[in-house]
Amino acid sequence: MPRTTAVTGSASGIGAALVKSLEARGDRVITVDRVDAMVVADLATPEGRADAVAAVTERCGGVLDGLVTCAGTSVPSPLMVEVNYFGTVELAAGLQPALAAAEAGRVAVVGSISGTQPNDTELVDLCLAGRTTDATARAALLVEQGTPTLIYPSTKSALARWARTTCVSPGWADAGVPLNVVAPGVVLTPMSAGLMDDPKMRAVMDAAVPMPLNGYAPPEAPAELLAWLVSEANSHVTGQVVYVDGGAEATLRPADHY
């Protein structure tokens, strides 16, 4: 039977590659993005997130086989908190009833290798506490203080921690719904194109995210893993952060960290 899967950030990058992969195997895909999507919604606002939940629920008839959240931004601002973190967790929470109603509901979210890097503990805690206003205010303060680069890893660290606790909370594992994170290294997408064009930034990225296995990844690399994680074949993998990073995490962290 064809599965129905919702994909946010579907218009480009990893999301677009995933849509192609899912459709190639026969899935019905509900695309979600700011433009060029079945569900046009701005995940940077609470209203936009609520609208997306309502629209996806209507399109799937209240039964959703898979959800993959690829939407994200690399602009160092409070927008990262709204899109990267709450744009995932609020959609997952809002669509949980539809996922639990499916015979094999599955969720996979896009994290990042940056989630292992230095972050702002206060911002992480505010995200996990669901304090959206305070979290965006903290992000704005980090920008004012000249440390905006802490925002992105903070949102991705919070996302990984949210997934690991949520996956075994009521309504998820006990409802047969796995929840996992795919954490890419450097991926060749429109979001990273500007960085690739700057030799100095490439050097910074290579130092921060060394990828000895095959170098920078095409968007299809994380997309294929995401596709498997939301397939019926995944019956027991949950709460995991899977790095698609060419060996970056294994290079940067000690071997006894596993």
Backbone bond lengths (Angstrom), bond angles and torsions (degrees), N, CA, C in turn:
res aa  C-N    CA-C-N  psi(-1)  N-CA   C-N-CA  omega(-1)  CA-C   N-CA-C  phi
1 M - - - 1.468 - - 1.534 110.04 -
2 P 1.337 117.01 135.20 1.467 119.54 176.64 1.522 110.67 -62.19
3 R 1.319 116.42 142.39 1.452 121.42 178.28 1.525 109.55 -100.13
4 T 1.325 115.83 151.89 1.463 121.62 176.70 1.518 108.37 -107.43
5 T 1.327 115.86 119.58 1.464 121.45 -176.41 1.514 110.05 -126.77
6 A 1.323 117.34 132.99 1.461 122.54 175.31 1.516 109.45 -96.27
7 V 1.316 116.66 136.06 1.461 122.13 -178.68 1.521 108.91 -129.38
8 T 1.334 117.63 119.28 1.461 120.42 174.40 1.526 109.06 -89.82
9 G 1.333 115.28 156.69 1.461 118.91 -176.06 1.514 111.16 65.56
10 S 1.322 115.56 34.42 1.461 121.56 -170.68 1.519 114.55 -78.43
11 A 1.324 117.91 -12.86 1.465 120.25 -171.81 1.521 114.03 -80.24
12 S 1.327 118.02 -16.29 1.466 118.71 -177.52 1.524 110.92 -157.30
13 G 1.322 115.62 172.24 1.456 121.95 173.31 1.511 114.50 58.71
14 I 1.332 115.56 -138.50 1.464 121.60 -177.80 1.523 110.54 -60.25
15 G 1.333 116.97 -39.36 1.458 120.17 -179.31 1.512 112.57 -60.99
16 A 1.327 116.83 -44.44 1.464 120.44 179.84 1.520 111.15 -65.48
17 A 1.336 116.31 -40.34 1.468 119.98 178.09 1.519 110.88 -64.17
18 L 1.331 116.30 -37.99 1.462 120.68 179.38 1.527 111.41 -66.59
19 V 1.323 116.51 -42.02 1.469 119.93 178.87 1.525 110.07 -57.08
20 K 1.324 116.88 -44.57 1.469 120.65 178.88 1.527 110.91 -60.92
21 S 1.320 116.81 -43.09 1.462 121.26 -178.72 1.525 111.02 -65.09
22 L 1.321 116.79 -44.57 1.466 120.67 -178.89 1.526 110.91 -66.33
23 E 1.322 116.32 -43.26 1.458 119.43 -179.75 1.527 111.21 -66.63
24 A 1.337 116.74 -33.41 1.462 120.31 179.55 1.521 111.58 -65.14
25 R 1.325 116.98 -29.19 1.461 118.78 179.12 1.525 112.28 -92.93
26 G 1.329 116.65 3.47 1.455 120.36 173.91 1.508 116.38 100.91
27 D 1.332 117.54 4.33 1.464 119.72 178.10 1.526 111.27 -70.58
28 R 1.313 115.29 150.70 1.457 121.31 167.55 1.532 105.85 -91.39
29 V 1.325 117.29 124.41 1.463 120.93 -175.37 1.525 110.25 -111.21
30 I 1.330 115.62 129.43 1.461 122.00 172.44 1.525 106.53 -98.67
31 T 1.319 116.44 107.08 1.460 120.39 -176.69 1.525 110.61 -84.71
32 V 1.332 115.05 141.97 1.463 121.41 -178.92 1.524 108.77 -133.29
33 D 1.318 116.91 122.21 1.466 120.83 178.76 1.522 108.38 -164.94
34 R 1.321 115.37 176.69 1.467 119.44 178.94 1.519 111.96 -74.67
35 V 1.340 116.80 -25.38 1.467 122.62 178.83 1.521 108.68 -143.92
36 D 1.304 116.37 163.22 1.467 122.68 172.36 1.529 112.37 50.36
37 A 1.322 116.58 51.41 1.458 120.95 -179.21 1.524 110.19 -146.28
38 M 1.331 115.60 159.12 1.466 120.03 175.09 1.525 110.41 -64.13
39 V 1.324 114.62 -41.02 1.466 120.61 176.58 1.518 107.38 -112.21
40 V 1.319 116.08 108.44 1.467 120.85 178.91 1.527 107.33 -93.94
41 A 1.320 115.80 116.04 1.465 120.24 -176.23 1.514 110.05 -151.58
42 D 1.315 115.77 148.28 1.461 122.07 176.87 1.522 108.56 -98.59
43 L 1.316 116.43 103.93 1.459 120.95 -177.17 1.523 112.88 -75.45
44 A 1.327 116.62 0.75 1.461 120.38 178.37 1.521 112.36 -82.56
45 T 1.338 117.54 -3.06 1.469 120.56 -179.78 1.526 110.22 -127.99
46 P 1.332 117.59 149.67 1.468 119.92 176.52 1.520 112.00 -57.89
47 E 1.349 116.27 -38.26 1.454 120.26 179.68 1.521 111.16 -65.67
48 G 1.330 116.32 -41.44 1.453 120.45 178.95 1.514 111.85 -64.60
49 R 1.317 116.61 -38.25 1.463 120.47 178.93 1.524 110.66 -68.00
50 A 1.318 116.13 -40.99 1.464 119.76 178.18 1.526 110.67 -65.38
51 D 1.322 116.47 -40.51 1.468 120.40 178.06 1.526 110.70 -62.60
52 A 1.336 116.33 -39.94 1.468 120.20 179.93 1.521 110.81 -64.10
53 V 1.327 116.69 -43.35 1.468 120.60 178.11 1.524 110.27 -59.74
54 A 1.325 116.35 -46.25 1.463 120.44 -178.08 1.525 110.98 -64.17
55 A 1.329 117.00 -42.62 1.458 120.93 -176.99 1.524 111.66 -68.94
56 V 1.329 116.71 -41.92 1.463 119.80 178.70 1.525 110.14 -65.49
57 T 1.332 116.20 -43.23 1.467 120.18 179.50 1.524 110.97 -59.47
58 E 1.329 115.79 -40.92 1.470 119.61 178.74 1.525 111.08 -65.77
59 R 1.322 117.12 -43.74 1.463 120.75 -177.03 1.530 112.64 -67.98
60 C 1.325 116.37 -31.57 1.468 118.41 -178.82 1.524 111.94 -93.04
61 G 1.315 116.99 -0.40 1.458 120.26 179.63 1.514 113.44 66.78
62 G 1.329 116.46 26.79 1.461 120.41 177.73 1.514 114.83 81.50
63 V 1.340 116.68 5.31 1.469 120.91 177.90 1.522 108.20 -131.35
64 L 1.339 116.46 110.92 1.466 121.67 -175.25 1.530 109.93 -120.12
65 D 1.314 116.25 122.32 1.465 120.25 -177.67 1.524 113.15 -79.15
66 G 1.324 117.39 -31.89 1.455 118.80 -177.44 1.513 112.86 -151.77
67 L 1.320 115.36 150.27 1.462 122.16 174.52 1.520 107.88 -135.98
68 V 1.333 116.43 128.83 1.465 121.50 174.56 1.517 107.57 -128.97
69 T 1.334 116.55 124.86 1.463 120.81 -179.16 1.523 109.77 -104.16
70 C 1.323 114.90 103.30 1.468 121.18 178.94 1.526 112.02 -103.42
71 A 1.331 117.74 -12.38 1.461 120.48 -176.44 1.517 110.39 -62.68
72 G 1.325 115.32 136.56 1.462 119.93 179.14 1.514 110.34 -170.81
73 T 1.317 115.58 167.74 1.458 121.12 176.98 1.519 109.53 -136.50
74 S 1.332 115.55 147.69 1.466 120.37 178.02 1.525 111.28 -106.21
75 V 1.332 117.05 5.09 1.465 121.24 178.54 1.526 108.80 -74.47
76 P 1.347 118.79 117.85 1.469 121.02 -175.81 1.522 112.24 -71.41
77 S 1.317 115.83 89.60 1.458 121.66 -176.70 1.529 108.24 -158.09
78 P 1.330 117.73 174.53 1.479 120.15 175.59 1.523 112.82 -57.85
79 L 1.337 117.04 -19.55 1.465 120.54 177.95 1.523 111.07 -57.59
80 M 1.326 116.87 -31.46 1.471 120.60 178.66 1.526 111.32 -60.82
81 V 1.318 116.23 -39.83 1.463 120.49 179.29 1.525 110.08 -63.82
82 E 1.326 115.46 -45.62 1.461 120.87 -177.36 1.523 112.13 -65.75
83 V 1.340 117.10 -46.70 1.464 120.89 -174.28 1.527 111.81 -86.14
84 N 1.326 116.98 -54.25 1.463 120.37 -172.79 1.524 112.86 -65.87
85 Y 1.322 116.57 -39.63 1.468 118.99 -177.88 1.529 112.18 -98.28
86 F 1.339 117.19 -66.22 1.471 118.93 -174.62 1.525 112.32 -69.43
87 G 1.327 117.49 -24.43 1.454 120.68 175.19 1.511 112.98 -66.21
88 T 1.323 116.08 -19.82 1.470 120.89 174.52 1.520 111.71 -95.70
89 V 1.320 117.30 -54.02 1.467 119.15 -170.67 1.531 112.54 -67.52
90 E 1.328 117.61 -35.06 1.463 119.13 179.46 1.525 111.44 -72.90
91 L 1.329 117.49 -34.58 1.459 119.29 175.48 1.521 110.71 -67.73
92 A 1.321 116.68 -43.72 1.462 119.86 179.90 1.525 110.93 -61.83
93 A 1.320 116.66 -43.98 1.469 120.32 179.43 1.528 110.96 -65.23
94 G 1.327 116.26 -42.01 1.450 119.77 -178.08 1.516 113.35 -69.06
95 L 1.337 116.34 -30.10 1.460 120.92 -178.55 1.528 112.70 -96.81
96 Q 1.324 117.66 -0.20 1.465 120.39 -179.44 1.532 113.29 -56.18
97 P 1.347 119.69 -41.69 1.466 117.90 178.16 1.535 112.88 -60.23
98 A 1.328 117.06 -39.54 1.466 120.68 179.24 1.523 110.98 -69.00
99 L 1.310 117.50 -35.24 1.472 121.73 178.00 1.531 110.24 -69.80
100 A 1.325 116.46 -41.46 1.468 120.34 179.13 1.521 111.60 -68.38
101 A 1.339 116.10 -24.71 1.463 119.96 180.00 1.525 112.11 -76.43
102 A 1.337 116.84 -16.63 1.464 120.73 179.60 1.526 109.97 -80.74
103 E 1.318 116.67 157.48 1.463 120.16 177.77 1.518 111.93 -68.21
104 A 1.334 116.38 -30.35 1.465 120.06 -178.80 1.519 109.64 -145.09
105 G 1.355 115.73 65.89 1.451 120.34 178.65 1.518 111.12 -68.00
106 R 1.308 116.91 141.36 1.463 121.90 -177.24 1.533 109.72 -142.02
107 V 1.352 116.57 144.83 1.458 121.05 176.91 1.524 109.51 -134.07
108 A 1.330 115.61 135.66 1.466 121.25 172.49 1.523 107.55 -137.05
109 V 1.316 116.54 135.67 1.463 120.87 -178.76 1.516 109.44 -121.52
110 V 1.319 115.68 152.15 1.460 120.43 -178.99 1.521 109.88 -92.66
111 G 1.322 115.57 114.59 1.454 121.58 174.44 1.513 109.32 -99.24
112 S 1.335 117.25 -138.59 1.460 120.63 179.80 1.519 109.88 -170.15
113 I 1.331 115.79 150.90 1.464 121.21 171.74 1.528 109.90 -58.29
114 S 1.342 117.20 -25.94 1.467 120.45 -179.26 1.525 112.06 -64.34
115 G 1.339 116.69 -17.73 1.457 119.57 177.05 1.513 113.07 -63.77
116 T 1.335 117.80 -15.57 1.464 122.06 177.97 1.524 111.59 -90.49
117 Q 1.316 117.35 -6.32 1.459 121.58 -173.65 1.526 111.77 -95.89
118 P 1.343 118.70 169.18 1.465 121.29 -177.14 1.527 112.35 -51.82
119 N 1.326 115.44 137.69 1.460 120.09 -178.70 1.515 109.86 -141.10
120 D 1.325 114.98 179.31 1.456 120.94 178.20 1.527 108.74 -97.54
121 T 1.314 116.82 110.11 1.461 121.80 -174.94 1.520 112.09 -58.75
122 E 1.335 116.59 -39.66 1.466 119.80 -179.04 1.529 110.77 -63.79
123 L 1.326 116.52 -41.18 1.462 119.47 179.41 1.529 110.94 -66.08
124 V 1.309 116.57 -41.30 1.470 120.28 177.44 1.517 110.24 -59.12
125 D 1.322 116.49 -46.87 1.468 120.49 -178.31 1.528 112.10 -64.33
126 L 1.332 117.26 -38.28 1.460 120.49 179.30 1.530 110.95 -66.53
127 C 1.317 116.07 -38.81 1.462 119.30 176.63 1.523 110.27 -62.21
128 L 1.323 116.06 -49.34 1.462 120.32 -177.38 1.527 112.26 -63.57
129 A 1.325 116.30 -27.92 1.458 120.91 178.29 1.523 111.88 -80.88
130 G 1.340 117.29 -4.86 1.455 120.77 179.78 1.511 113.84 74.21
131 R 1.323 117.19 19.60 1.465 121.74 -177.76 1.536 108.97 -91.07
132 T 1.302 115.27 78.07 1.464 121.44 -172.56 1.524 112.66 -57.92
133 T 1.330 116.77 -50.15 1.466 120.55 -177.47 1.520 111.15 -60.76
134 D 1.331 116.31 -45.71 1.463 119.82 -179.67 1.527 111.21 -67.58
135 A 1.320 117.09 -35.31 1.463 120.40 179.86 1.523 111.18 -67.43
136 T 1.332 117.04 -42.21 1.467 119.14 178.45 1.529 110.51 -68.30
137 A 1.327 116.68 -33.98 1.463 120.19 177.29 1.530 110.17 -66.35
138 R 1.329 116.55 -39.76 1.461 120.41 177.59 1.533 110.21 -63.78
139 A 1.318 116.49 -40.79 1.460 119.99 178.33 1.529 110.85 -63.18
140 A 1.336 116.44 -40.80 1.462 120.25 178.09 1.531 110.54 -62.86
141 L 1.333 116.70 -37.46 1.456 120.74 178.54 1.528 110.97 -66.37
142 L 1.327 116.76 -38.44 1.465 120.12 177.72 1.522 110.72 -62.51
143 V 1.321 116.61 -36.33 1.466 120.18 176.24 1.526 109.62 -64.78
144 E 1.336 116.10 -46.09 1.471 120.79 -179.85 1.517 111.39 -61.74
145 Q 1.335 116.69 -35.64 1.468 121.06 -177.92 1.522 113.00 -80.02
146 G 1.320 116.49 -4.00 1.463 119.90 178.86 1.509 114.19 83.78
147 T 1.353 117.30 19.85 1.464 120.70 178.47 1.538 111.36 -124.46
148 P 1.332 117.02 49.04 1.467 119.43 -177.65 1.528 113.36 -66.98
149 T 1.352 116.42 -20.74 1.474 118.31 -178.49 1.526 112.50 -69.54
150 L 1.330 117.65 -9.59 1.462 120.54 176.47 1.529 112.51 -79.21
151 I 1.321 117.06 -16.37 1.471 119.84 -173.14 1.525 111.47 -69.43
152 Y 1.327 117.27 -49.37 1.468 120.04 -176.12 1.530 111.81 -59.46
153 P 1.350 119.41 -53.62 1.467 118.13 178.92 1.520 113.04 -61.67
154 S 1.321 117.37 -28.78 1.471 120.09 177.90 1.521 110.72 -65.94
155 T 1.343 116.68 -43.82 1.467 119.09 -179.74 1.518 111.22 -66.48
156 K 1.331 117.19 -36.75 1.457 120.05 -177.94 1.535 111.46 -76.44
157 S 1.330 116.93 -33.56 1.464 120.14 174.60 1.524 109.85 -65.91
158 A 1.324 116.14 -43.74 1.471 120.49 178.58 1.522 110.25 -61.90
159 L 1.316 117.13 -39.31 1.460 120.93 -179.57 1.531 111.18 -62.93
160 A 1.330 116.57 -43.16 1.462 120.28 179.04 1.523 111.10 -64.33
161 R 1.327 116.89 -42.33 1.457 120.13 179.78 1.525 111.22 -67.82
162 W 1.328 116.84 -38.04 1.459 120.40 176.91 1.529 110.44 -61.01
163 A 1.318 116.61 -44.72 1.468 120.27 -178.10 1.520 111.64 -63.86
164 R 1.317 116.79 -40.17 1.464 120.19 -176.40 1.530 111.80 -69.53
165 T 1.318 117.70 -30.34 1.466 119.45 177.25 1.530 111.45 -86.56
166 T 1.326 116.02 -37.85 1.469 120.11 -176.86 1.521 111.70 -69.07
167 C 1.323 117.59 -35.18 1.469 120.73 -172.96 1.528 113.17 -59.40
168 V 1.326 117.77 -25.87 1.466 120.63 -179.75 1.531 111.74 -111.24
169 S 1.327 116.47 11.96 1.461 120.07 177.20 1.532 109.40 -86.39
170 P 1.329 118.11 163.70 1.467 120.77 -178.04 1.534 112.16 -54.29
171 G 1.327 114.61 135.52 1.457 120.62 178.06 1.505 114.53 96.20
172 W 1.330 116.35 -2.85 1.464 119.44 -179.17 1.530 110.56 -116.57
173 A 1.316 118.26 -88.99 1.473 118.78 -179.27 1.527 111.42 -58.56
174 D 1.326 116.87 -40.18 1.464 119.02 -178.73 1.528 112.36 -71.04
175 A 1.337 116.52 -12.76 1.461 120.98 175.40 1.530 110.95 -101.97
176 G 1.331 115.57 6.35 1.455 119.77 178.27 1.511 114.50 76.54
177 V 1.349 117.08 24.96 1.466 121.24 -176.91 1.527 110.38 -112.19
178 P 1.340 118.43 103.06 1.462 120.72 175.33 1.525 110.78 -68.97
179 L 1.326 116.06 148.87 1.468 122.73 178.63 1.525 107.87 -137.04
180 N 1.328 117.14 117.85 1.459 121.25 -176.22 1.523 111.94 -134.83
181 V 1.331 114.25 164.80 1.464 121.93 178.59 1.522 109.21 -119.33
182 V 1.325 116.71 133.52 1.457 121.53 169.80 1.527 106.73 -106.64
183 A 1.334 116.20 122.54 1.461 121.35 -175.93 1.526 110.06 -112.22
184 P 1.324 117.61 97.91 1.469 120.14 -179.89 1.523 111.96 -74.74
185 G 1.340 114.31 159.55 1.457 121.03 167.05 1.523 107.08 -86.44
186 V 1.322 116.99 -134.11 1.462 120.32 177.40 1.525 108.54 -81.26
187 V 1.331 116.19 122.51 1.462 122.09 -178.89 1.522 108.96 -116.13
188 L 1.307 115.80 138.23 1.460 121.18 -178.57 1.529 110.09 -80.44
189 T 1.329 115.53 88.81 1.463 122.39 -178.76 1.530 108.54 -130.41
190 P 1.335 117.36 169.21 1.463 119.45 175.76 1.528 112.71 -57.04
191 M 1.346 117.20 -31.02 1.458 120.82 -178.59 1.533 111.81 -66.37
192 S 1.348 116.84 -29.05 1.462 120.05 -178.64 1.522 112.78 -101.74
193 A 1.329 117.93 -2.21 1.470 121.41 -173.93 1.523 112.61 -58.28
194 G 1.334 117.08 -42.61 1.455 120.08 -178.95 1.513 112.62 -62.45
195 L 1.330 116.40 -36.91 1.458 120.37 179.18 1.525 110.59 -68.08
196 M 1.323 116.62 -37.93 1.461 120.86 -178.07 1.528 112.07 -64.58
197 D 1.329 116.35 -28.00 1.466 120.59 -176.91 1.521 112.51 -78.86
198 D 1.331 117.21 -11.07 1.468 121.88 -177.74 1.531 109.16 -106.04
199 P 1.346 118.07 110.04 1.472 120.76 -178.47 1.525 113.60 -54.69
200 K 1.335 117.13 -36.93 1.461 120.11 -179.95 1.534 110.49 -66.44
201 M 1.330 116.17 -41.66 1.463 119.52 179.49 1.515 111.22 -68.90
202 R 1.325 117.07 -34.66 1.464 119.72 176.64 1.524 110.22 -62.17
203 A 1.328 116.24 -39.71 1.462 120.25 179.09 1.526 110.73 -65.33
204 V 1.329 116.06 -39.78 1.466 120.72 177.84 1.525 110.15 -63.74
205 M 1.342 116.45 -44.36 1.467 120.43 179.86 1.518 111.54 -64.56
206 D 1.321 116.37 -40.69 1.462 119.40 -178.98 1.529 111.30 -64.45
207 A 1.331 116.28 -33.74 1.468 119.87 178.06 1.529 110.69 -74.38
208 A 1.335 116.06 -39.12 1.467 120.02 -177.09 1.519 112.03 -78.44
209 V 1.341 116.54 -33.33 1.464 121.06 -177.30 1.535 109.59 -132.66
210 P 1.330 117.00 74.30 1.465 119.29 178.14 1.526 110.78 -68.41
211 M 1.339 116.62 129.22 1.468 120.64 -175.53 1.532 109.79 -124.78
212 P 1.348 117.13 79.40 1.464 119.64 -175.81 1.523 114.50 -65.88
213 L 1.329 118.18 -23.68 1.461 120.94 179.83 1.525 110.09 -91.99
214 N 1.313 116.55 100.25 1.475 123.50 172.53 1.523 115.73 66.86
215 G 1.329 118.54 10.42 1.458 120.63 173.95 1.519 114.48 67.00
216 Y 1.343 115.74 -153.37 1.461 120.57 -177.59 1.532 109.90 -59.08
217 A 1.326 115.33 146.66 1.463 120.05 -174.50 1.527 111.82 -96.71
218 P 1.321 116.69 142.56 1.464 119.12 169.84 1.524 108.27 -75.16
219 P 1.326 118.99 158.36 1.470 120.19 -178.38 1.520 113.14 -61.12
220 E 1.343 117.20 -22.59 1.456 120.08 179.71 1.526 112.84 -66.01
221 A 1.334 117.71 -25.83 1.468 120.46 -177.60 1.532 111.99 -63.02
222 P 1.347 119.03 -56.47 1.473 117.97 175.43 1.525 112.11 -68.71
223 A 1.331 117.84 -29.92 1.463 120.51 -177.93 1.526 111.47 -62.13
224 E 1.332 117.20 -40.91 1.466 119.94 -178.88 1.525 111.56 -65.50
225 L 1.330 116.88 -37.68 1.464 119.63 177.53 1.526 110.69 -69.18
226 L 1.319 116.75 -41.62 1.458 120.37 176.68 1.526 110.79 -58.39
227 A 1.324 115.49 -41.67 1.465 120.17 -179.83 1.526 110.88 -61.66
228 W 1.331 116.74 -40.47 1.471 118.70 178.98 1.523 111.40 -68.79
229 L 1.313 117.04 -41.05 1.463 120.35 -177.53 1.522 112.59 -62.72
230 V 1.349 117.70 -27.35 1.467 119.13 178.88 1.533 111.45 -102.36
231 S 1.324 116.07 17.16 1.460 119.94 175.79 1.527 109.89 -94.34
232 E 1.332 115.79 164.95 1.457 120.30 176.85 1.523 111.69 -63.19
233 A 1.326 117.04 -23.05 1.466 121.06 -178.82 1.523 111.85 -62.38
234 N 1.330 116.91 -27.38 1.464 119.73 179.33 1.527 109.85 -84.43
235 S 1.300 115.66 95.56 1.464 120.01 -179.13 1.530 113.81 -100.87
236 H 1.346 117.97 -21.41 1.461 118.62 -172.34 1.531 115.59 -134.38
237 V 1.309 118.13 0.15 1.466 119.66 178.01 1.523 108.62 -88.78
238 T 1.327 117.31 116.33 1.464 121.13 177.63 1.524 109.92 -151.11
239 G 1.322 115.20 151.86 1.463 120.84 178.60 1.508 114.36 71.69
240 Q 1.323 117.23 17.03 1.457 120.36 -176.16 1.531 111.87 -102.03
241 V 1.331 115.26 145.46 1.456 121.73 170.84 1.524 105.61 -106.96
242 V 1.325 116.31 107.71 1.458 121.46 -175.47 1.528 108.52 -102.00
243 Y 1.327 116.16 119.83 1.465 121.29 -176.42 1.524 110.96 -88.04
244 V 1.334 115.51 122.57 1.462 121.95 173.68 1.524 104.73 -110.03
245 D 1.321 114.99 78.36 1.465 119.50 -164.18 1.525 114.15 -137.03
246 G 1.322 117.38 15.59 1.458 119.25 178.04 1.511 114.28 61.69
247 G 1.334 116.98 21.89 1.467 120.57 178.56 1.512 114.73 95.46
248 A 1.341 118.29 9.13 1.466 120.73 -177.07 1.527 112.28 -63.70
249 E 1.324 116.67 -48.02 1.471 119.19 -177.88 1.522 110.99 -63.37
250 A 1.333 116.83 -39.56 1.466 120.40 179.34 1.523 111.04 -68.27
251 T 1.331 116.93 -28.73 1.457 121.06 177.99 1.509 112.20 -75.39
252 L 1.338 115.96 -40.57 1.451 121.37 -171.02 1.531 113.91 -84.73
253 R 1.334 117.36 -28.62 1.463 119.15 -176.79 1.517 110.12 -109.30
254 P 1.333 117.77 151.16 1.473 119.78 -178.94 1.509 112.76 -63.75
255 A 1.315 115.20 155.18 1.460 120.38 -175.94 1.516 113.28 -63.38
256 D 1.337 117.40 -24.67 1.466 118.97 -179.46 1.529 111.61 -83.22
257 H 1.346 117.42 2.49 1.461 120.97 173.58 1.521 107.86 -96.43
258 Y 1.309 116.51 98.61 1.460 119.88 -176.68 1.527 110.35 -143.86
